[in-house]
């Protein structure tokens, strides 16, 4: 079998991080890579409004370190059997990683639920001693960004990923239910 790379895609708040971890725990010899872990080395469009207006080209998001890590894992393919579960918002739609991705799972979730989860996550993660006004200011800033560019970005990107996915799952379901569903499908189709 070698290394099988599974991309998990969905908007912010869809449960990608939790789902990647749950899937990796259920598969033998599995590791996970998370898009956000590469923030420091990611190059992204400076003007998201223009990026959306121009069609949301995923190739404008460059993650050279993530690509390097995937290449290293692929080079181990002949010596190791296992799984790499990748949190990748663009599925296999970025030219720099498409050759590394064997299977794409897209989380389909109503954007208002993903949005609510994201706001809740930010509120829960706020330090206990944070000023309420500062927290509210950050939430309002996030809401404004979501309304001006975020929602459109998530809608377009997820629609594009769905068109090139191997499996689309219902993001409303519980993480454990989704993880079991995905693992069962992977084992059935890829082994």
Secondary structure by P-SEA (a helix, b strand, c coil): ccbbbbbbbbccccaaaaaaaaaaaaccbbbbbbcccccccccccccaaaaaaacccccccccaaaaaaaaaaaaacccbbbbbbbbcccccccccccccccbbbbbbccaaaaaaaaaaaaaaaccccccaaaaaaaaaaaaaaaaccaaaaaaaaaaaaaaaccccccccccaaaaaaaaaaaaaaccc
